[in-house]
Amino acid sequence: MLACHYIYPFLFLSFSFGHHALYSSILSCPSPSQWPSLTQRACLSSWGCSVSGARCRSGATMRFLSTHQDLDFQLSRVQISSILRANEQAVSIPEFDGRGLSAVRKFESNQLAANTPNEDRRSAATCLQTKGMLFGVFDGHGGWACAQAVSERLLYYVAVAMMSQRELEELEHCMEQSRPVPPILQWYKNHGDYNYRESASLYVEHLRVFWQELLDSEEHGNGMSPPDALYYAFKRLDTDISLEAQVPHSSDLIRSTAIQVAFAGSTACVAHVGTDGIHVANAGDCRAVLGVQEEDGSWSALPLSQDHNAQNQAELERLRAQHPPSERDTVITDNRLLGILMPLRSFGDVRFKWSLELQQSVLESLESGIELDFLNLYQYTPPNYLSPPYLDVAPQLTYHSLRPQDRFLILGSDGLWDEMSSEEAVRLVGEHLSGIHLQAPVSPTERQLNLGQMQELLWKRRALAMPTLDPNAATHLIRHALGTGQYGELCQEKLASMLALPEDLARMYRDDITATVVYLNSDLVRQHR
């Protein structure tokens, strides 16, 4: 079910805030001519209603206002594929790059925006001073500013934390002598990736302060282990984001950017993949899932992260334990933090971390000439804001030792997981990889089905055996996330309708989707066991 990361009571009748759509996804695959017009739906309150025969999340039946306007949903197959493939990325990794063997054979990634601009971000890089690769998916809310900054900076913090004392000394010596600094990461950028060029010097300056503090530590030695580096990097970057919003800067643009980054928010799921195994750090509701091929050729999903939202009971109890018993019923309201925020861990979001006095002081310090689109939203005080902080970025860490049967890793923003389960995603990628669509024999129970039920079963089995349309597995996932019909088949009309939504309405019906599929070098793993 799609749900808004941010819910603002005073915005219900104006627009759907945040990067999640407030409307449920389409549950069936009728002809577009049977759908109510989008302009009719746009006139409705944004309070979470679904479309075409479905119901509001509150359970109320949907009613549409009359209008004479309608939208042409017709897109050709070529147009559909062009839209889906616009942000594709595919990178092959050398098995041996001169520094060591790689546990990653290749990776494929893609994004499909619902918001304008897209509030999801992704990152991929090889650690040049240490071993392993880093992959990240970042799901922004309250705008894209925080996700953008975290996607640019977090992998650097992780890599620096893993570097040895000697390597950090070399970095510092080059900076002191104004010499070129040895590269830390080999980035794999896509053509559509954006960078905060104006803030680059600020980011480098604070990264340098970070490694200087590591150099001053007597315990750093050979560098942190991957899990320690991931945890420390998450915490340190979030601290830097908070501090940058509180101090003066050389220009109004850098100042306003720093404040937008801090007041917006982003979840993050980052994986370090090395020859020994996979370390995952997750804060929020992005997800990492391992695709495992069993001995019989079937596929199973092994979760390497947990969603930090109200469906996670351990997470609810963790939050409630951090606040007075009198707030037990108000910390989480309507499955959201203070009734507003859906993910329960994130970067930024200082409105849930700072005192009210600090928030007001920072916002009042802005020069009158600076215009922030979301300034009024930042000044909104969450209800029952009694004992901050209510939010933290501390990631939950998972380690998995690689085995020969571990074939790929999927990292996805919650826009993907809103539309399909982890098991379904692994099956789709696994069958895409192997080209084999396994069908279980008809069971004795299924043999007792009547003619209509047997026909439905055959439709479902035929849908599972449909040929793949996309060479890129991430695109394959996105196509199925938006276009799967009643029997698991790809429904052309449904997919066309979802992709034809105009920019101002798309986020009401679907979320930004990001997916990265990392293919593991299972032959390498076999050699080292």
Secondary structure by P-SEA (a helix, b strand, c coil): cccccccccccccccccccccccccccccccccccccaaaaaaccccccccccccccccbbbbbbbbcbbbbccccaaaaaaaaacbbbbbbbbcccccccccccccccccccccccccbbbbbbccccccccccbbbbbcccaaaaaaaaacaaaaaaaaaccaaaaaaaaaaaaacccccccccccccccccccccaaaaaaaaaaaaaaaaaacccccccccaaaaaaaaaaaaaaaaaaaaccccccaaaaaaaaaaaaccccbbbbbbcccbbbbbbccccbbbbbbbccccbbbbbbcccccccccaaaaaaaaaacccccccccccccccccccccccccccccccccaaaaaaaaaaccccccccccccccccccccccccccccbbbbbbbcccccccbbbbbcccccccccaaaaaaaaaaaaaccccccccccccccccaaaaaaaaaaaaaaacccccccaaaaaaaaaccccccccccaaaaaaaaacccccccccccbbbbbbbbcaaaaaaaac
